[in-house]
Every structure is written in C-alpha cells, then in structure tokens.
Amino acid sequence: LNMSPAMWKWTCLVSHLLLSTTVSPLGRQQPLHPKRPFITFTGDQAEGNFNHLVVDERTGHIYLGAVNRIYKLSSDLKVLVTHETGPEDDNPKCYPPKIVQTCNEPLTSTNNINKMLLIDYKENRLIACGSLYQGICKLLKLDDLFKLGEPSHKKEHYLSGVNESGSVFGVIVSYSNMDDKLFIATAVDGKPEYFPTISSRKLTKNSEADGMFAYVFHDEFVASMIKIPSDTFTIIPDFDIYYIYGFSSGNFVYFLTLQPEMISPPGSTTKEQVYTSKLVRLCKEDTAFNSYVEVPIGCEKNGVEYRLLQAAYLSKAGAILARSLDVGPEDDILFTVFSKGQKRKMKSLDESALCIFVLKKINDRIKDRLQSCYRGEGTLDLAWLKVKDIPCSSALLTIDDNFCGLDMNAPLGVSSMVRGLPIYTEDGDRMTSVIAYVYKNHSLAFVGTKSGKLKK
C-alpha cells in the first residue's frame, strides 16, 4: 500500500490482522471487529520514514525501502538482513555527480531516500533506487542483500534528481529467451535536459554488465524514451508528470499519471492551472516509443467530479463482478482512488471516491482514437509535447487491438475523458491507497485512508 508518510513513519503494519472498519455493499458502516494486536516492526527512528515495501510472492519475505536502509523481514516482521544505502557526501547541484567527475559544489552528508524497490524474480535480485547522486540504483541479492552491482558511470544511469520517495515507478517486462526490460517513469523536477520522463532500459543477466540500465535503443535520432520539451516549462513553470502506478498487461505497459495543464474555464478569457489524471500506454516491443498514447481518466458521482488520482491497483474482475460489468472473469480491472476536484495536487480535498475501470474499454477508446487519427481526423492533441495543433496524417492501414504506432501521428493524446464507475465514496477521511484481489469469485478491495484506517 502506498500510504502517506505519517502512516509509515516508524511502524509497518500487517494489515490483514485487523480491519478497523468494514463497509457493506450499501456503504453502511459495520461494527468494529474486536481488536487483536498488530505485529509491528520499528526501524531506527533517527533514519526517518519508510518509503517502499515489496513482498516476495514465492517466500513471503518482505523488503522495506527506508531512508539510508533496505530491510529484509520475515513474514512475521523479524529482521533477517539490513543493507545500508547512506548517508554519503553529495550535493543535488552536482551533475554529473562527483562519482563521475569533480564537482565544485560543497559536499555535505546527505541521506539516501529510497525511491523505488522492485523484485527481479528472473535473476533473484532486488532493484533499489535512491535519491543520492541524481538517482542511481543498486542491484542486491534477494537472500542476503549483497550488492551485485551499482551502475553509475553513464548519463543514463541517473534516473531523477527528485528527492521524494514517490517520484519513480518501474515496471519489469520479462522474457524467457532474452534479457528483460525495465520501463522507468519519473518526475524530472525541472531538468528535462538531463532526465527522460519515461524510458525503457536493459536489465542484463550480469548485474555488472556495461549495458545495465542502458536505453533499449538509442541512436542519433531515436531512443527508447520520451523527454519533456524545455519549451513546456515556459508555459507551465512547475510542469512535471507524477507517476502514481504502473503495470503491464497483454502487449502493453501502462502508467497512471497526474500532470498539470492550463485550461480556460467556461466564460473566462484567462487560463488557470489544473491537474489532470491520465493513463499512458506503450507497446512492450516499441523501441522508438511511437506507440505513446495518453488518455484522461476521472470519476463522477451525483454531479461531483473526482479528478485527482491518489492510488491504483490492477486486479481481475472475478465471476460475480464480471457479470455486472459484462466482461469475462479474467478481464483486467483497474481499482482507482480519486480525490475531489482537480486543482490541488499537494493538498487534496478529503472527499474521495473508489472507482473501477475495465482496461479493455480504455483500450477500445485508444483504438478508436488511433483509427480516427490515421484517417486524418483532428490533431495529435498532446499540449505538453507542443504538438497540440499538428494535424493527424492519413494512412491506409488496419489498426487492430495490438497496433504499436509508426513514426507518424505520435505521440498521441486522447481528448475525451474515460470515466470510471464509482463504487464507494468517503467524504471525511480521504482514501489514499488501494489493493484488490479475487476470493471465491468475489472481487475484494482493501482501501487505506488518510487517518490510518483500513476498509474492506
């Protein structure tokens, strides 16, 4: 669960032992279950927050990314191994970092905030990316957290200068007969010349190989990346793309994002900044990123707009939910949490909604948009890439469900919003996280709230 820092501050909770509130299908609050003691783990309070948590689905071992530490815990939260990641001498203005060339900025002891934690099951290693040195990653053995590699000598090894724990999201695409890929999406913090906002990297079998984290493809003109143009920052000075969640499904990789844009309110001649939640889709095999499409998503109930994405989780429909949605039980369903409005990214309102999207329906909307664009209808409609007014080009070809783009009509934006189905709203205690799974044909969701409650 991607809970707020306050909830994670010193204690990691085993959530399934206690449900503080149960919500019935009609939204009525049920009596509290008798309290049973939590199993807890308390880290070194001097080190600060816990940042990320992943669970090895094969062993039940828990890997916890913290400030200056990576912990390996047993399933009952006993410490098995600890790996130190900091502090080290650094300065955020050093680029390239001092580990590559001498830096004239004063170096001070700097904490290493864990920004991403991923299990690479194929090679039995943990990918742990931190905030030091413009964001470099370590590769650690799963069993003893021994450092296998720490690539840090090429420009593409530095992922992001942002020092916030929620600023990077990664998705591993695995292959049986070749090296895996790592799709990395990150906030760039005003440094688009240094960092792509989204890219695909090589995950070599050898953790110390020269090509580790190199772009899957890179030549003079084309690369496996998307960069935010510097001109975008002249229009929206604090522009960035914040990646909330990512996953792979079928032939595609998806990221759910929150990004600012300028709009003209009805009846007004001036523009104002709002935030829009968008789903980004890329083909797994697209080395030139010609398949980049983004579509706005949101939710509405009783006339109230919920537009600020807080959290998301991919699950299956399950037989019972599938019948009501007219899909198959194995179809992918996105469980999402939105807060009310779309103006306050950093101070979201407490009103929030749990909404579901059928992934196939989002893909159908994208296919419709691709087909119309390749008929020459409309423009590319992606304002932040300065291509809003570029007209779509006509081409005679068949666009099916797995179309991966050409070096035309890309990157592409969908203008009309895909609306999710609201299934539960909360007005006082903002929902901040969600997970879901299927149990005996029922689709169950667990939601974490701002105040630290868990709802089933």
N, C-alpha and C positions, 0 to 999 in steps of 0.2 A: 504494500500500500504506500503510495506517495503522500504521506501525511505531512502536516505543517511542521516546521522546525520545533515549535513549542511542544508538540505531542511526542516528538522523538528525543527531546533534549537529553535526558540521561537514561531513559529506560525503554527497552524494546519489549513489546507485549506479545504474548502468544494469544492471538485474537480468538481462536476457536474455543477457548476455555470459558469465556464469559461473554454473553450477549446482553448488553445493558438495556437495550430496548428491542422489542420485536414489533414489526409493523405488519398488520394484517393486509390482505389484498384490497380492502376498502380503505386503508390508510389510518385505521384506528390504532391507537397506541395500546399495547397489551401490558399486563402487569409485569414488573421486573422479575426475572428469574432469581432464585436465591443465589447470593454471591458466593463464588468459590475463589480461592486465592489464585492470583496470576502467577505464572512462572515468569521471573524477570531476570534481565541481565543489565548490570550497571557498569558503564565504562569509566574511564579516568575522567573525572569532572573537569580537570584542568584542560583537557583537549577539546572541549566543546561538543558540538552536535554530531549525532549520527546522520548520515546523508543518504545512503542507499542500502538496500537489502535484496539479496537473491538467494533462492533455495535450490540446492541440487536435487532435481526431481528423482534421481536414482538412489541417493543415500539419505536424503533428508537433512544433510548438513547445511548450515546457514552461513552465508558470507555477508559480513556487515562492513560497509564502507563508512569510515568516520573521518574526522579531521586528524591527520597525521597517523592514522592507523587503519589497517584492514584486519578484521577479526574473523576467525573461523570458529563457529559454535556448533555444538551437537544439537540434535533436535529438541533437547530439553534445556538449551541455552547454557551449557557448560562450555567454557573457553577451551578450545583444542589447540589453536595456534594464533599468534599475533604477529603481524608484519608491520614494521614502522615505515612510513612514507614521508615523514618530515618531522620537524621543520628543517629548512635549508636556506642558505643565503640566496636571495633573489630580489629582483625589482621588476614590477609589472611593465615598466617602460623599456626593458631590455628586449629588443628584437633585432636580429636573432638573439636568443638567450645567451647568457655568459658561458653556458656549457659548449657553445659553438664558436663564439668569438668574444673578445674582451668587450665589456660593457662599461661605459663611462658613468653610468648612473650609480649612486650609492647603494650598496647591497646590504640588506638587513635580514635578520632571521624571520622567515616567512612560513606560515602554516600551509600545509597541503590539504586542500578541501577535496574530498572525493567527489568527482563529477559524473562518473559512470562506472558501473560494475556489471560485467557480463560474463556468463559461463560459456566457454567454448568447449562443448561436450566432445566434439570430434577429437580434439587434441588434449583433453583433460587439463585445461588451464583456465585461469581467471584473467580477464582483461580489466584492469583497474586504472582508470584515467583520473588525473588530479589537476589541480589549479597551478602548480608550480611550473615555471619555465614556459609560459604561454600554452599550457595544457598538454602534457605528454602522458603516455600510457605505459604501464608496466604489464608484463605477462608473468603470472605466478602459477606454480604448480598447485593443483587443487588439493593434493593431500597434505603438503607441509608449507604451502605459501612461499616456497623457494623461488627466488627471482630467476626466470628463464631468459628474460630479455627486457630491454628498456630503450627502444629506438628513439634517438634524439639528435640526429646529425643531419637531417634533411628538412627542407622547408615544410614538406607535407607531414612531418611527424608532429607538428604543433597544431592542436585542434582548435583552440579557442582561448582568448585572453580573459574571458569572463570568470570571475571567482565565485560564482553562485553554484550551488550543488545541483540545481535543476536546469542547467543550461545546455546539457548534451544528452542526446538519445541515440542509441545504436541498435541496429538490427543485423544479426548474422544470417547470411544465406549460405546453406551448407550443400556440398556436392559430394557424391560418392567417389568420383574419379578425378577430381581436380581440387586445387586449393579453394577454400571458402572465400566469401566476400564479406566485408563489414561495411554496411551503409551507416554513415555518420551524419547526424543532423545537429547543428549547434547555433546558438546565438553568437554573433560576431562582435558585438559591443563596439560598433563604430569603426571596425578595422576590416572592411571588405577587401582591401588590397592584400591583406595577409591571409584571411581565412575564407574558404568557401562556406556557404551556409548549409550546403548538403553535398555529399560526395560518397563515392564507393571506393573502398580500399582493399588491398590484397591482405588476406590472412594466410601467410605462408606456414607450412608444416613446421619448418625450423624457426623457432622464436627469435633467433638472432640473424636470420637471413637479411640480406641487403634490401630485399623488396618488401619487407614487412611494413604495412600501412601505406605503401606507395599507392598512388591512384591506379585503379584497374586499367585505365587507358589515359595516355597523356601525350599529345604532340603539340606542334606549334599553334594549331588552330582549334583543336577539340580536346576536351578532357572529360573524365567522369566526375563532373562537378557542376554546381550552379553557384555563381557569385552574385552578390547584391551589387548593382552598379553604384559607383560613388555619387552619381547624379541624384539617386533616390534620396540621399541624405540632405540635399538642398531643399527638397520639398517637405520631407518629414525628418527633422534633425535627429530625433531619437529612434529612427526606424530600426527595427530588428524583427526577426522571426523567432518566436519562442516555441520550442517543440515540447509538447505535452506527453505524447505517447507515440509508439511506433510498433509495427508488426509486419509480418509477411503472410500472404495468402495467395494461393494459386501461383500465377506467374508474376505477381506484383509485390512491391514493397510500399507500405503506406506510412505516412507520418501525419499526426494530428497537431495542428499548429494554432497559435494565436499571434496575430500581426496587426499593426496599426495601419490605418488608411485615412485619407481625407475625403469627407463626403459633404455634399451640400444639402442641409436639411430642407424639407419642403417649405417653399415660400421665402427662403433665405438666399441672399446673394453671396454670402461668405461661407467658407468651408470650415468644418471643425473636425478634429481628430477623434476617431473612434477605434475600437478594436474589433476585428472580425476573426471568427474561428473558421479555419479551413482545413480540409483534408487534402494532402498532397499524395499523388500516386506516381510511381516509377516502375518500369519493367525491370525485373531482376537482371535480364541479359542485355540491357541497353547501356552500352559503354559510353555513348555520346550524350546521354540524358535528353534525347529527342522526345522521349515519352512523358516528360514532365507535364503533369496536369494538376491544377488545384481547383477545388470546388468549395464554396462557402457552406457551412453547416450551422444549424441552430435548432431551437426548440421553442414552442409557443403553447401556452395553456391558458384558457379563459382570458385571452387578449393580452396576456403578459408575455413579453419577449425574454427568453433566456438565451444569451448570445456569447457569454464569456466562458470558454471551455476551462474546466478545472481538472478533469481527470477522465480516463477512458480505459476500457479493457475489452479484449476480443474473446468471445465465447461462442458456443454453439447454441442453436435455438432449442434443442430438445423437443420431444414429440408434442408436448402439450402447448408450449408457446408457438411452435411451428404451425399448428393448426390454425391458431388465431391470426397469424401473420401471413398465412397462405404461402409458406415456404417449406423446405424439407428440414427434418430434424438435425441434419448435419450442416445446414447452411450457417455461414458466419454471421454473427450478430455483434454489433458494437454497443456496449453499455457505456454511456457517457454522462458526465455531470457538468451542468452549466449553471453559472450564477446569472442573476437578473441583469438585464441591460447590456451595454457594450462599450461603456465609456471609461470604466475604472479598472484597469488591469491590475494595478498594485493594491487597490483597496476595494475588492469585490464586495458587492452587497450580500447580505446574509440570505436573501431569498434565492433558492436554488432548486433545480429540477434534475431528476434522474430520467434520462431519455434513451431509447434504443433506436438503432438504425440497422436495417438489413443491408449488408455490404453489397449484395447483388444489385439492389436498387440504386445505390450510389454509382456502381459500375455502369449500370444501364444509362444513367444520366450522363456520365462521362462519354460513353459510346455515342449517344445522341449528339453531344456537343462536337465530338470529333467528326462525325459524319456530316454535320451541317457546315463545319469549317472547311472540310475538304470538298464541299460543294461550292465553296467560295462565299459563304454567307457570314456576314458580321466581321468583327475584328478579333485579334488574339486576346484582347481584354485581360491583360495582366499588368496593372498600373505600375507596380513596384519595379518591374523589369523594363519600364519605359517603352512598352510595346502596345499600349492600350489602343492606339489608333492605327496600328498596322493591319491592313485588311487580310482576311483569310484568302489563301490561294486555292484555286480549283484544281483537282487532280482526279483522274478516273481510276479509282481503285476500290476494292472491297474492304471495308473496315469491320472486322469481327470483334468478338469479345476480348481477344488477345493482341489486338493491334498495338505495336510498340513505337509508332511515330516514324517520321522521316526528317531530313534536315530542312524541313519547311513546316510552317504552321506550328512552330514550337519555340519556346514553351507556351502553353495554352491555359487560359483561365475560363472557368465556367461562371457566368454572371448570376444565374438564378440559384438561390439557396436551396439546399436539400434539407427538409425539416424532419427531425426525429419524432418519435412517438413518445410523449411524456407519460411515464408510468407512476411517478411519485414526486411530490413537491414538498419542500421544507422551507418555512418562512423565517424561523428564528435562529437555527443552528446550521450554518452553511455546510453542505456536503462538500468534502474535499478529496475523496478518494473512493474507488470502487473496484471490486473484483467480482467475478461471476463464474459459475460452472453449472453443469447439468447433473442432477441427482435424481435417479428413478424417474426419468422423463420430465422432471420439473427443472426449469431454469431458475437458479437461485442467485441472488445478488447480495453482497455484503458492502455496505457503504460506511465509510468513516466520516466523522463530522469535525467541524472546527473546534468544538469543545472537548473532543476526545471520546465521543460515544461511537459505538458500533451498532449499525442497524442491519438486520437480516430481512 
